Amino acid sequence: MNLLILILKGIVCGMAVMIPGVSAGSMIMSMGLYEDLMLLISGKKSERKSVLPRILPFAAGLLAGIFLFAFIFKFALKAYPFQTSCVFIGLIIGGIPMIWRKVNRKKITWGNITAFLAAVAVVVVMLFLSRSTTASNSLAPSVLHFLLTIVLGFLAAATMIIPGISGSALMLILGYYHEITDRLTQLAKGFGTLNWAAIGENLLVFIPFLIGAAIGIVLVAKAIRKLLDKYPNSTYLCMIGLMAASPAAVIAKIDADFAAIGLIGYLVSALCIALGFLVSYTLSKKD
């Protein structure tokens, strides 16, 4: 049962990676696996071994969730964008109480409050920058694009691992979100139909992207661990600020006609938020 739960957590986080405005870091935090991930990336050898049995099934679910989004969840997001996004909003919010329990409330300072407000401001600024972004740049295989894709992978991973910051939203701001998601779909279809030309072309995009992502994850994870060790209250409150503001970014990225949703649609959306919150809160409290 625990193995199945870890796989399901990975699937949820994998789908979250692909949705602009939804932070993978927030989802991993909400699922109660953030500290395990930090230990795996930047911990000692004994610490890595201790968390590996939990991370491996989670990682398998994460990959499954990314491909599941490419084929199935993407259609749900198009058919019911507001209701589907509300599930993820609930999942994000449901993880906040777990982080709040880690804050030493007796030692909250004005510096801690400033960190919280600064985190909220970061999400607002990213939201403002990405709202008018419609560009879709190409990553056709070339030496220049190989190097560029490494940088994009680094930036995407570095932002994805920070709770509340959406790596996909950053890719949207830079104009590469649609190119990356389209190539992911093409790669999945290539494997499905054994189209070796499509597989080869798209792997030339994703291999440098993964190289950059690996570098970004390691460096940012080490930085976050140092911040948690030296400034735990400020770091946790910063994470809470990022997560608390991220639902606004999710709603802003929804391509939906809000006037046409209707009363029933909004009631269903409220239930979706409640369901997501309940699932996330229950799982994080257990961990």
C-alpha beads as a LAMMPS data file, in Angstrom:
LAMMPS data file: protein, C-alpha beads

287 atoms
286 bonds

1 atom types
1 bond types

-500.0 500.0 xlo xhi
-500.0 500.0 ylo yhi
-500.0 500.0 zlo zhi

Masses

1 110.0

Atoms # bond

1 1 1 0.000 0.000 0.000
2 1 1 2.816 2.435 0.881
3 1 1 4.475 1.676 -2.458
4 1 1 1.239 2.453 -4.325
5 1 1 0.790 5.713 -2.410
6 1 1 4.329 6.827 -3.322
7 1 1 3.683 6.044 -7.002
8 1 1 0.399 7.995 -6.923
9 1 1 2.187 10.945 -5.300
10 1 1 4.734 10.858 -8.123
11 1 1 1.987 10.803 -10.779
12 1 1 0.339 13.887 -9.239
13 1 1 3.669 15.753 -9.140
14 1 1 4.542 14.676 -12.693
15 1 1 1.316 16.159 -14.015
16 1 1 1.894 19.314 -11.963
17 1 1 5.266 19.849 -13.677
18 1 1 3.477 20.303 -17.008
19 1 1 0.844 22.853 -15.959
20 1 1 1.844 26.551 -16.157
21 1 1 1.402 28.211 -12.786
22 1 1 1.536 24.970 -10.795
23 1 1 4.812 24.544 -8.906
24 1 1 6.320 21.064 -8.863
25 1 1 8.199 22.069 -5.708
26 1 1 4.899 22.963 -4.040
27 1 1 3.396 19.634 -5.024
28 1 1 6.422 17.678 -3.768
29 1 1 6.275 19.669 -0.527
30 1 1 2.523 19.018 -0.236
31 1 1 3.078 15.304 -0.773
32 1 1 5.548 15.239 2.140
33 1 1 8.582 14.193 0.080
34 1 1 10.470 17.472 -0.185
35 1 1 12.959 16.810 2.630
36 1 1 13.561 13.282 1.301
37 1 1 14.383 14.778 -2.093
38 1 1 16.777 17.291 -0.517
39 1 1 18.569 14.477 1.342
40 1 1 18.834 12.381 -1.821
41 1 1 20.370 15.230 -3.788
42 1 1 22.652 16.866 -1.239
43 1 1 22.758 14.571 1.803
44 1 1 25.405 12.189 3.068
45 1 1 25.746 8.667 1.680
46 1 1 23.860 7.134 4.611
47 1 1 21.073 9.721 4.237
48 1 1 20.734 8.990 0.532
49 1 1 20.422 5.269 1.190
50 1 1 17.753 5.844 3.831
51 1 1 15.435 7.837 1.503
52 1 1 16.066 5.859 -1.703
53 1 1 13.310 3.248 -1.045
54 1 1 10.778 6.119 -0.949
55 1 1 12.201 8.167 -3.795
56 1 1 12.448 5.364 -6.399
57 1 1 8.703 4.556 -6.595
58 1 1 7.977 8.287 -6.396
59 1 1 10.322 8.920 -9.352
60 1 1 8.631 6.153 -11.361
61 1 1 5.267 7.793 -10.718
62 1 1 6.726 11.194 -11.621
63 1 1 7.760 9.984 -15.087
64 1 1 4.409 8.246 -15.544
65 1 1 2.620 11.465 -14.608
66 1 1 4.540 13.498 -17.212
67 1 1 3.614 11.092 -20.011
68 1 1 0.070 10.683 -18.643
69 1 1 -0.375 14.446 -18.927
70 1 1 0.887 14.400 -22.528
71 1 1 -1.855 11.947 -23.564
72 1 1 -4.765 12.085 -21.100
73 1 1 -4.670 14.868 -18.549
74 1 1 -4.020 17.497 -21.202
75 1 1 -7.479 16.775 -22.618
76 1 1 -9.119 17.078 -19.167
77 1 1 -7.392 20.439 -18.752
78 1 1 -8.833 21.571 -22.097
79 1 1 -12.343 20.237 -21.470
80 1 1 -12.649 21.363 -17.818
81 1 1 -9.751 23.794 -17.273
82 1 1 -11.071 25.563 -14.177
83 1 1 -12.271 22.477 -12.313
84 1 1 -9.110 20.512 -13.159
85 1 1 -6.852 23.346 -12.022
86 1 1 -8.857 23.679 -8.791
87 1 1 -7.806 20.145 -7.839
88 1 1 -4.156 21.229 -7.995
89 1 1 -4.924 24.439 -6.089
90 1 1 -6.383 22.331 -3.297
91 1 1 -3.376 20.011 -3.353
92 1 1 -0.998 22.976 -3.006
93 1 1 -2.932 24.670 -0.179
94 1 1 -3.298 21.385 1.668
95 1 1 0.472 21.187 2.130
96 1 1 0.815 24.586 3.832
97 1 1 -0.217 23.428 7.347
98 1 1 2.551 20.823 7.233
99 1 1 5.167 23.547 6.620
100 1 1 3.601 25.860 9.205
101 1 1 4.124 23.159 11.829
102 1 1 7.875 23.413 11.178
103 1 1 7.967 27.160 11.938
104 1 1 9.077 28.227 15.410
105 1 1 6.170 30.610 16.000
106 1 1 7.730 31.988 19.206
107 1 1 10.714 33.343 17.266
108 1 1 9.038 34.990 14.276
109 1 1 10.789 38.297 13.490
110 1 1 10.159 41.160 11.093
111 1 1 12.865 39.641 8.903
112 1 1 10.827 36.437 8.671
113 1 1 7.720 38.444 7.729
114 1 1 9.741 40.325 5.095
115 1 1 10.830 36.976 3.600
116 1 1 7.181 35.908 3.410
117 1 1 6.129 39.149 1.655
118 1 1 9.111 39.004 -0.714
119 1 1 8.128 35.461 -1.727
120 1 1 4.574 36.591 -2.503
121 1 1 6.011 39.467 -4.571
122 1 1 8.149 37.044 -6.625
123 1 1 5.054 35.079 -7.659
124 1 1 3.197 38.298 -8.536
125 1 1 6.088 39.550 -10.684
126 1 1 6.371 36.218 -12.522
127 1 1 2.620 36.263 -13.080
128 1 1 2.784 39.782 -14.497
129 1 1 5.661 38.900 -16.840
130 1 1 4.038 35.718 -18.134
131 1 1 0.497 37.016 -18.703
132 1 1 1.262 38.620 -22.060
133 1 1 3.718 35.965 -23.232
134 1 1 2.581 34.135 -26.366
135 1 1 5.915 33.513 -28.109
136 1 1 6.895 29.974 -29.021
137 1 1 10.552 29.630 -29.986
138 1 1 12.079 26.660 -31.764
139 1 1 14.646 24.235 -30.356
140 1 1 15.444 22.477 -33.624
141 1 1 18.664 20.431 -33.124
142 1 1 21.828 22.546 -33.561
143 1 1 24.975 23.316 -31.574
144 1 1 23.578 26.673 -30.402
145 1 1 20.248 25.144 -29.401
146 1 1 22.091 22.304 -27.617
147 1 1 23.793 24.837 -25.337
148 1 1 20.598 26.882 -24.984
149 1 1 18.620 23.791 -23.990
150 1 1 21.146 23.009 -21.228
151 1 1 20.542 26.513 -19.838
152 1 1 16.759 26.061 -20.134
153 1 1 16.972 22.724 -18.318
154 1 1 19.014 24.349 -15.555
155 1 1 16.495 27.194 -15.129
156 1 1 13.474 24.895 -15.296
157 1 1 14.836 22.496 -12.675
158 1 1 16.129 25.282 -10.437
159 1 1 12.691 26.912 -10.329
160 1 1 10.721 23.661 -10.168
161 1 1 12.508 22.556 -6.998
162 1 1 11.589 25.790 -5.183
163 1 1 8.061 25.499 -3.708
164 1 1 5.696 28.069 -5.202
165 1 1 7.780 28.838 -8.303
166 1 1 6.487 27.282 -11.498
167 1 1 9.194 26.068 -13.873
168 1 1 6.624 25.738 -16.658
169 1 1 5.528 29.351 -16.098
170 1 1 9.168 30.432 -16.464
171 1 1 9.410 28.465 -19.724
172 1 1 6.257 30.289 -20.859
173 1 1 7.856 33.652 -20.045
174 1 1 10.982 32.709 -22.022
175 1 1 8.848 31.461 -24.940
176 1 1 9.796 27.769 -24.896
177 1 1 6.911 26.112 -23.006
178 1 1 4.904 25.073 -26.082
179 1 1 8.022 23.896 -27.923
180 1 1 9.067 21.673 -25.005
181 1 1 5.590 20.192 -24.381
182 1 1 5.024 19.579 -28.101
183 1 1 8.359 17.803 -28.403
184 1 1 7.525 15.699 -25.347
185 1 1 4.305 14.595 -27.056
186 1 1 6.221 13.856 -30.269
187 1 1 8.789 11.814 -28.338
188 1 1 6.070 9.778 -26.615
189 1 1 4.325 9.162 -29.952
190 1 1 7.671 8.224 -31.505
191 1 1 8.207 5.521 -28.887
192 1 1 4.621 4.362 -29.348
193 1 1 4.957 3.981 -33.122
194 1 1 8.695 3.124 -33.148
195 1 1 9.361 6.184 -35.306
196 1 1 13.146 6.272 -34.839
197 1 1 13.584 9.543 -36.725
198 1 1 11.158 11.341 -34.380
199 1 1 12.751 9.670 -31.341
200 1 1 16.264 10.702 -32.396
201 1 1 15.333 14.312 -33.199
202 1 1 13.473 14.886 -29.944
203 1 1 16.100 13.132 -27.815
204 1 1 18.605 15.685 -29.147
205 1 1 16.428 18.262 -27.390
206 1 1 15.710 16.394 -24.162
207 1 1 19.208 15.014 -23.461
208 1 1 20.792 18.490 -23.043
209 1 1 17.643 19.628 -21.194
210 1 1 18.094 16.782 -18.692
211 1 1 21.815 17.571 -18.321
212 1 1 20.988 21.159 -17.394
213 1 1 18.158 20.013 -15.131
214 1 1 20.459 17.673 -13.199
215 1 1 22.960 20.500 -12.586
216 1 1 20.188 22.893 -11.529
217 1 1 18.595 20.426 -9.106
218 1 1 21.887 19.644 -7.342
219 1 1 22.985 23.268 -6.933
220 1 1 19.591 24.575 -5.792
221 1 1 19.029 21.642 -3.416
222 1 1 22.353 22.348 -1.699
223 1 1 21.496 26.045 -1.410
224 1 1 18.066 25.278 0.101
225 1 1 19.555 22.852 2.648
226 1 1 22.019 25.528 3.787
227 1 1 19.210 28.069 4.116
228 1 1 17.104 25.601 6.133
229 1 1 20.049 24.952 8.439
230 1 1 20.994 28.601 8.978
231 1 1 17.665 30.438 8.595
232 1 1 14.870 27.868 9.134
233 1 1 12.068 30.306 10.037
234 1 1 12.731 32.694 7.148
235 1 1 13.095 29.805 4.680
236 1 1 9.901 28.046 5.762
237 1 1 7.905 31.306 5.780
238 1 1 9.307 32.104 2.341
239 1 1 8.065 28.708 1.125
240 1 1 4.643 29.345 2.675
241 1 1 4.486 32.717 0.900
242 1 1 5.372 31.151 -2.437
243 1 1 2.794 28.388 -2.003
244 1 1 0.071 30.715 -0.698
245 1 1 0.439 33.013 -3.721
246 1 1 0.760 30.267 -6.332
247 1 1 -3.021 29.557 -6.661
248 1 1 -3.384 33.074 -8.125
249 1 1 -0.810 32.131 -10.762
250 1 1 -2.675 28.895 -11.515
251 1 1 -5.996 30.721 -11.982
252 1 1 -4.353 33.375 -14.171
253 1 1 -3.010 30.649 -16.478
254 1 1 -6.388 28.944 -16.958
255 1 1 -7.735 29.275 -20.480
256 1 1 -11.422 29.325 -19.557
257 1 1 -14.546 31.430 -20.055
258 1 1 -15.300 32.240 -16.409
259 1 1 -18.668 33.793 -17.258
260 1 1 -19.831 30.540 -18.858
261 1 1 -18.867 28.271 -15.939
262 1 1 -22.112 28.914 -14.077
263 1 1 -23.167 28.252 -10.494
264 1 1 -22.941 24.454 -10.778
265 1 1 -19.481 24.739 -12.325
266 1 1 -18.240 26.914 -9.468
267 1 1 -19.737 24.571 -6.873
268 1 1 -17.959 21.641 -8.521
269 1 1 -14.752 23.710 -8.564
270 1 1 -15.099 24.384 -4.826
271 1 1 -15.525 20.650 -4.239
272 1 1 -12.403 20.018 -6.351
273 1 1 -10.408 22.421 -4.159
274 1 1 -11.763 20.759 -1.015
275 1 1 -10.945 17.301 -2.364
276 1 1 -7.410 18.323 -3.328
277 1 1 -6.886 19.956 0.071
278 1 1 -8.157 16.891 1.928
279 1 1 -5.917 14.508 -0.026
280 1 1 -2.823 16.686 0.364
281 1 1 -3.431 17.481 4.034
282 1 1 -4.056 13.849 4.920
283 1 1 -0.967 12.574 3.100
284 1 1 1.345 15.318 4.434
285 1 1 0.049 14.905 7.992
286 1 1 0.732 11.161 7.794
287 1 1 4.314 11.816 6.645

Bonds

1 1 1 2
2 1 2 3
3 1 3 4
4 1 4 5
5 1 5 6
6 1 6 7
7 1 7 8
8 1 8 9
9 1 9 10
10 1 10 11
11 1 11 12
12 1 12 13
13 1 13 14
14 1 14 15
15 1 15 16
16 1 16 17
17 1 17 18
18 1 18 19
19 1 19 20
20 1 20 21
21 1 21 22
22 1 22 23
23 1 23 24
24 1 24 25
25 1 25 26
26 1 26 27
27 1 27 28
28 1 28 29
29 1 29 30
30 1 30 31
31 1 31 32
32 1 32 33
33 1 33 34
34 1 34 35
35 1 35 36
36 1 36 37
37 1 37 38
38 1 38 39
39 1 39 40
40 1 40 41
41 1 41 42
42 1 42 43
43 1 43 44
44 1 44 45
45 1 45 46
46 1 46 47
47 1 47 48
48 1 48 49
49 1 49 50
50 1 50 51
51 1 51 52
52 1 52 53
53 1 53 54
54 1 54 55
55 1 55 56
56 1 56 57
57 1 57 58
58 1 58 59
59 1 59 60
60 1 60 61
61 1 61 62
62 1 62 63
63 1 63 64
64 1 64 65
65 1 65 66
66 1 66 67
67 1 67 68
68 1 68 69
69 1 69 70
70 1 70 71
71 1 71 72
72 1 72 73
73 1 73 74
74 1 74 75
75 1 75 76
76 1 76 77
77 1 77 78
78 1 78 79
79 1 79 80
80 1 80 81
81 1 81 82
82 1 82 83
83 1 83 84
84 1 84 85
85 1 85 86
86 1 86 87
87 1 87 88
88 1 88 89
89 1 89 90
90 1 90 91
91 1 91 92
92 1 92 93
93 1 93 94
94 1 94 95
95 1 95 96
96 1 96 97
97 1 97 98
98 1 98 99
99 1 99 100
100 1 100 101
101 1 101 102
102 1 102 103
103 1 103 104
104 1 104 105
105 1 105 106
106 1 106 107
107 1 107 108
108 1 108 109
109 1 109 110
110 1 110 111
111 1 111 112
112 1 112 113
113 1 113 114
114 1 114 115
115 1 115 116
116 1 116 117
117 1 117 118
118 1 118 119
119 1 119 120
120 1 120 121
121 1 121 122
122 1 122 123
123 1 123 124
124 1 124 125
125 1 125 126
126 1 126 127
127 1 127 128
128 1 128 129
129 1 129 130
130 1 130 131
131 1 131 132
132 1 132 133
133 1 133 134
134 1 134 135
135 1 135 136
136 1 136 137
137 1 137 138
138 1 138 139
139 1 139 140
140 1 140 141
141 1 141 142
142 1 142 143
143 1 143 144
144 1 144 145
145 1 145 146
146 1 146 147
147 1 147 148
148 1 148 149
149 1 149 150
150 1 150 151
151 1 151 152
152 1 152 153
153 1 153 154
154 1 154 155
155 1 155 156
156 1 156 157
157 1 157 158
158 1 158 159
159 1 159 160
160 1 160 161
161 1 161 162
162 1 162 163
163 1 163 164
164 1 164 165
165 1 165 166
166 1 166 167
167 1 167 168
168 1 168 169
169 1 169 170
170 1 170 171
171 1 171 172
172 1 172 173
173 1 173 174
174 1 174 175
175 1 175 176
176 1 176 177
177 1 177 178
178 1 178 179
179 1 179 180
180 1 180 181
181 1 181 182
182 1 182 183
183 1 183 184
184 1 184 185
185 1 185 186
186 1 186 187
187 1 187 188
188 1 188 189
189 1 189 190
190 1 190 191
191 1 191 192
192 1 192 193
193 1 193 194
194 1 194 195
195 1 195 196
196 1 196 197
197 1 197 198
198 1 198 199
199 1 199 200
200 1 200 201
201 1 201 202
202 1 202 203
203 1 203 204
204 1 204 205
205 1 205 206
206 1 206 207
207 1 207 208
208 1 208 209
209 1 209 210
210 1 210 211
211 1 211 212
212 1 212 213
213 1 213 214
214 1 214 215
215 1 215 216
216 1 216 217
217 1 217 218
218 1 218 219
219 1 219 220
220 1 220 221
221 1 221 222
222 1 222 223
223 1 223 224
224 1 224 225
225 1 225 226
226 1 226 227
227 1 227 228
228 1 228 229
229 1 229 230
230 1 230 231
231 1 231 232
232 1 232 233
233 1 233 234
234 1 234 235
235 1 235 236
236 1 236 237
237 1 237 238
238 1 238 239
239 1 239 240
240 1 240 241
241 1 241 242
242 1 242 243
243 1 243 244
244 1 244 245
245 1 245 246
246 1 246 247
247 1 247 248
248 1 248 249
249 1 249 250
250 1 250 251
251 1 251 252
252 1 252 253
253 1 253 254
254 1 254 255
255 1 255 256
256 1 256 257
257 1 257 258
258 1 258 259
259 1 259 260
260 1 260 261
261 1 261 262
262 1 262 263
263 1 263 264
264 1 264 265
265 1 265 266
266 1 266 267
267 1 267 268
268 1 268 269
269 1 269 270
270 1 270 271
271 1 271 272
272 1 272 273
273 1 273 274
274 1 274 275
275 1 275 276
276 1 276 277
277 1 277 278
278 1 278 279
279 1 279 280
280 1 280 281
281 1 281 282
282 1 282 283
283 1 283 284
284 1 284 285
285 1 285 286
286 1 286 287
